[in-house]
């Protein structure tokens, strides 16, 4: 811990945000009743507000200009014809990248302590639609602040938990995490976030030691569940009364497709343990049709699955061929995270039993 503090990276943030933390009143005089989460569980991570600097003016370069290990992970974005990858090795040090998609603001956040990545649509009407690292944590997870109102947002709750925007829920956009080699194979014309960030960081090194493989945590969480290793990567869905996870390493090496029915919500789960990739979409289309999916025999990503009508779909849920070619599967309230983090926020999930 002392080493991490000396690096200015004790956590997914540190120091006081706009509303303060700890029991009692915040630094501006507001008391704990102003928070939507237990303020006694909001902790100071160490480096201070903006001590972990967000990237506000990201530079993206051609994929061919980037060299990384084939098994390193990236967070992938696809919006229309815009395709870009953001390497974990950079996100570990910055956690937030304020991007522009289709000329509109968006916020990509990644918390290294909980292994969770999310993409939120920004507020086009805000004078400043960007977000920063507040320095506070809840259940070891990143709390962001928006620079327009100074409100605080819990990343994994995907909600503002303090301030003017309290209770607001951002519109979430789809991201895909996978290995660098898989991303290169899928999107050879992709752009990639450059290490020329304007900050001096050693992007070749991982700042948290053995954190990815050990059971140790740097900060307390509200609950534990020992059914899986704490750092097991799962993709989970938390929607209405649904709380279920799928262990990514339990999927087959090639793309595997699961048609699931969760309390009356038909979903399709698509994943590959070899490619360290997973996504969950709704199977019900806008016209009410409920599709059944299967893996494409011999298919190669980004082609991910085919349906009972003969349409083919990519990993982002876009129809690539067939009568549905202009359609897109609706995303679910799902994302990938470490097991310990998922159960801290969404206790006692069902774990999918593979055959």
C-alpha positions in Angstrom: 0.0 0.0 0.0 2.8 2.4 0.8 4.3 1.9 -2.6 0.9 2.6 -4.3 0.4 5.8 -2.3 3.9 6.9 -3.2 2.9 6.4 -6.9 -0.3 8.5 -6.3 -2.4 5.5 -7.2 -3.7 3.9 -4.0 -7.0 3.3 -5.6 -9.5 4.1 -8.3 -9.2 7.6 -6.9 -8.4 9.4 -3.6 -9.1 12.5 -1.7 -12.2 14.5 -1.2 -14.8 14.9 -4.0 -17.4 17.6 -4.2 -19.4 16.1 -1.3 -16.8 14.8 1.0 -16.9 11.4 2.6 -17.0 9.5 5.8 -19.6 9.5 8.6 -21.3 12.8 9.5 -21.4 15.8 7.2 -19.5 16.3 4.0 -16.9 19.0 3.5 -19.5 21.5 2.3 -21.8 21.0 5.3 -24.2 18.6 3.8 -25.0 15.6 6.0 -25.2 11.9 5.2 -28.9 12.2 4.4 -27.8 13.8 1.1 -26.2 10.6 -0.1 -28.0 7.7 -1.8 -25.4 5.3 -0.5 -24.1 4.8 3.1 -21.7 7.7 3.5 -19.8 5.7 6.1 -18.8 3.3 3.3 -17.5 6.1 1.1 -13.8 6.1 1.5 -10.9 8.3 0.5 -8.6 6.4 -1.8 -5.5 8.6 -1.4 -4.3 10.6 -4.4 -6.9 13.3 -4.2 -9.5 14.8 -6.5 -8.1 14.6 -10.1 -5.0 13.0 -8.6 -5.6 10.3 -11.1 -6.1 12.5 -14.1 -8.8 11.8 -16.6 -7.9 12.1 -20.3 -9.9 15.0 -21.7 -8.3 15.3 -25.1 -7.5 11.7 -26.1 -5.3 11.1 -29.1 -6.2 8.0 -31.2 -3.8 6.5 -33.6 -4.0 3.7 -36.3 -3.9 0.2 -34.9 -0.7 -0.6 -36.8 1.1 2.1 -34.8 0.6 0.3 -31.5 2.5 -2.7 -30.0 1.1 -4.7 -27.1 1.1 -8.2 -25.8 -1.5 -10.4 -27.5 -3.2 -11.3 -24.3 -3.4 -7.7 -22.9 -7.0 -6.5 -22.5 -8.6 -3.6 -24.3 -12.0 -1.9 -24.0 -13.6 -1.7 -27.4 -16.1 0.9 -28.7 -18.1 0.8 -31.9 -20.4 3.6 -32.8 -21.5 3.6 -36.4 -18.3 3.7 -38.5 -16.2 4.8 -35.5 -14.2 1.9 -34.0 -11.7 2.4 -31.3 -9.9 0.4 -28.6 -8.7 1.7 -25.2 -6.0 -0.4 -23.6 -6.2 -1.4 -20.0 -2.6 -0.5 -19.6 -3.5 3.2 -20.1 -6.9 3.0 -18.3 -5.2 1.6 -15.2 -3.5 5.0 -14.8 -6.3 7.3 -15.9 -9.7 5.5 -15.3 -11.7 8.0 -17.3 -11.4 9.0 -21.0 -13.8 11.7 -22.2 -14.4 10.9 -25.8 -16.5 12.2 -28.7 -18.8 9.7 -30.6 -20.8 10.9 -33.6 -20.0 14.5 -32.6 -21.5 13.9 -29.1 -19.8 13.6 -25.7 -19.3 10.2 -24.0 -17.5 9.0 -20.9 -15.5 5.8 -20.9 -14.7 4.8 -17.3 -12.6 1.8 -16.1 -12.0 0.9 -12.5 -8.8 -1.2 -12.1 -9.9 -2.3 -8.6 -13.2 -3.8 -9.6 -12.3 -4.7 -13.3 -15.4 -2.9 -14.6 -15.6 -0.7 -17.7 -18.6 1.4 -18.7 -19.5 3.9 -21.5 -22.0 6.6 -20.7 -23.6 9.1 -23.1 -22.7 12.6 -22.1 -25.0 15.6 -21.6 -25.0 17.5 -24.9 -26.6 20.5 -23.1 -24.0 20.8 -20.3 -21.5 23.6 -20.5 -18.8 21.0 -19.7 -20.0 17.4 -20.3 -16.7 15.8 -19.1 -16.2 13.7 -16.0 -13.2 13.3 -13.7 -12.0 11.0 -10.9 -13.4 12.2 -7.6 -10.9 10.4 -5.4 -13.7 8.6 -3.5 -14.6 4.9 -3.5 -17.7 2.9 -2.7 -17.3 -0.9 -2.4 -13.7 -0.4 -3.8 -15.3 1.1 -6.9 -14.7 4.3 -8.7 -16.8 7.4 -7.9 -16.8 9.9 -10.8 -17.7 13.6 -10.6 -19.2 15.5 -13.5 -17.6 18.9 -14.1 -20.9 20.6 -14.9 -22.5 20.2 -11.5 -19.9 18.6 -9.3 -22.3 15.7 -8.6 -20.8 12.3 -7.7 -21.6 9.1 -9.6 -21.1 5.5 -8.6 -19.7 3.7 -11.6 -21.1 0.2 -11.0 -24.4 1.5 -9.8 -24.5 3.7 -12.9 -26.2 6.5 -11.0 -25.5 9.8 -9.4 -25.3 9.3 -5.7 -24.8 12.9 -4.4 -25.3 16.4 -5.6 -27.5 18.3 -8.0 -27.8 15.3 -10.3 -28.6 12.8 -7.5 -30.7 9.8 -8.7 -29.9 10.6 -12.4 -29.1 7.6 -14.4 -26.9 8.0 -17.5 -27.7 6.3 -20.8 -25.3 3.4 -21.1 -23.7 2.4 -24.4 -22.2 -0.9 -25.3 -18.5 -1.7 -24.8 -16.7 -5.0 -25.5 -13.6 -6.1 -23.6 -11.3 -8.6 -25.2 -7.7 -9.4 -25.9 -5.5 -7.2 -28.0 -4.9 -10.0 -30.5 -8.7 -10.6 -30.9 -9.4 -6.9 -31.3 -6.7 -6.7 -34.0 -8.2 -9.6 -35.8 -11.8 -8.2 -35.6 -11.1 -4.6 -36.5 -7.7 -4.2 -38.2 -8.7 -0.6 -39.2 -9.5 0.4 -35.7 -8.1 3.4 -33.9 -6.4 2.9 -30.6 -5.9 5.3 -27.7 -2.3 6.6 -27.8 0.1 6.6 -24.9 0.8 10.2 -25.8 -1.7 11.4 -23.2 0.0 14.6 -22.0 0.9 12.8 -18.7 4.1 11.1 -17.6 3.2 7.5 -16.7 4.9 4.2 -17.2 2.2 2.5 -19.3 4.3 -0.6 -19.6 3.9 -1.4 -15.9 0.9 -2.5 -13.9 0.6 -0.3 -10.8 -1.1 -2.7 -8.5 1.4 -5.6 -8.1 -0.2 -9.0 -7.8 -3.7 -7.6 -7.4 -5.1 -9.3 -10.4 -4.4 -12.8 -9.2 -4.4 -12.5 -5.4 -7.4 -12.5 -3.1 -6.3 -9.3 -1.4 -8.3 -6.1 -1.6 -7.1 -2.6 -1.0 -10.4 -1.4 0.5 -13.3 -2.9 2.4 -16.5 -3.9 0.7 -20.0 -4.4 2.2 -20.3 -8.1 1.6 -18.3 -11.2 0.5 -19.3 -14.4 -1.3 -16.7 -17.2 -1.4 -18.3 -19.3 -4.1 -15.7 -18.0 -6.6 -12.2 -16.6 -6.5 -12.5 -12.9 -5.6 -10.9 -11.8 -8.9 -12.8 -14.2 -11.2 -14.0 -12.2 -14.2 -17.7 -12.6 -14.7 -20.3 -10.9 -16.9 -23.4 -10.2 -14.9 -26.8 -8.8 -15.5 -28.7 -6.8 -13.0 -32.1 -5.7 -14.3 -35.4 -5.5 -12.5 -35.4 -8.6 -10.3 -32.6 -10.3 -12.3 -29.2 -10.9 -10.7 -27.2 -13.5 -12.5 -23.5 -14.0 -13.5 -21.7 -16.1 -16.1 -18.1 -17.0 -15.5 -16.1 -16.1 -18.6 -13.5 -18.8 -18.1 -16.3 -21.4 -18.0 -17.3 -20.7 -21.7 -15.8 -22.8 -24.5 -12.6 -21.6 -26.3 -14.6 -20.9 -29.4 -17.7 -18.6 -29.3 -20.5 -20.2 -27.2 -24.0 -18.9 -27.3 -26.6 -19.3 -24.5 -30.3 -18.6 -25.0 -31.5 -17.8 -21.5 -34.8 -16.8 -20.0 -34.4 -14.6 -16.9 -37.7 -14.1 -15.1 -39.5 -13.7 -18.4 -36.7 -11.7 -20.0 -35.3 -13.6 -23.0 -31.5 -12.9 -23.4 -28.6 -14.2 -25.4 -25.2 -14.5 -23.8 -22.3 -14.8 -26.2 -18.7 -15.4 -25.0 -15.4 -17.1 -25.6 -12.9 -17.9 -22.8 -10.0 -17.9 -25.3 -10.8 -14.4 -26.5 -11.8 -13.2 -23.0 -14.9 -11.6 -24.5 -18.6 -11.6 -23.4 -21.8 -9.7 -24.0 -25.5 -10.1 -23.1 -28.3 -8.8 -25.3 -32.1 -9.0 -25.3 -33.6 -11.5 -27.7 -36.8 -9.6 -28.2 -36.8 -7.2 -31.2 -38.7 -4.0 -31.6 -41.5 -5.8 -33.5 -41.9 -8.3 -30.7 -40.1 -11.2 -32.4 -38.1 -13.4 -30.0 -35.1 -14.9 -31.7 -33.2 -18.0 -30.9 -29.4 -17.8 -31.4 -26.6 -20.2 -32.0 -22.9 -20.0 -32.7 -21.8 -19.8 -36.4 -20.0 -22.9 -37.2 -16.4 -22.0 -38.1 -17.3 -18.3 -37.8 -14.7 -15.7 -37.0 -15.2 -12.6 -34.8 -16.6 -10.0 -35.0 -19.2 -12.4 -36.5 -20.6 -13.9 -33.3 -23.9 -15.8 -33.9 -26.8 -16.6 -36.1 -30.5 -16.7 -35.4 -33.4 -19.0 -36.3 -34.4 -16.6 -39.2 -31.0 -17.0 -40.8 -29.6 -13.5 -39.8 -26.0 -13.2 -38.7 -25.0 -10.9 -35.8 -21.7 -9.4 -34.6 -20.3 -9.2 -31.1 -21.8 -5.6 -30.7 -25.3 -7.0 -31.4 -25.5 -5.6 -35.0 -27.1 -7.7 -37.7 -24.5 -8.2 -40.5 -26.7 -10.1 -43.0 -30.2 -11.3 -43.6 -33.6 -9.5 -43.4 -32.6 -7.9 -40.1 -29.5 -6.3 -41.5 -30.3 -2.8 -40.3 -31.3 -3.8 -36.8 -29.4 -4.0 -33.5 -30.1 -6.1 -30.4 -31.1 -4.1 -27.3 -28.4 -4.0 -24.7 -29.0 -5.2 -21.1 -27.9 -3.8 -17.8 -24.9 -6.0 -17.9 -21.1 -5.6 -17.7 -17.9 -7.5 -16.8 -16.4 -7.1 -13.4 -14.5 -9.1 -10.7 -16.6 -11.5 -8.7 -16.0 -9.7 -5.4 -17.2 -6.4 -6.8 -20.3 -7.8 -8.4 -21.5 -9.4 -5.1 -20.6 -6.3 -3.1 -23.1 -4.3 -5.2 -25.5 -7.1 -6.1 -25.6 -9.7 -3.4 -26.3 -13.4 -3.8 -26.4 -13.6 -7.6 -27.3 -16.8 -9.4 -24.2 -18.3 -11.0 -25.0 -19.9 -14.4 -24.5 -23.7 -14.3 -22.7 -24.9 -17.5 -23.5 -28.3 -18.8 
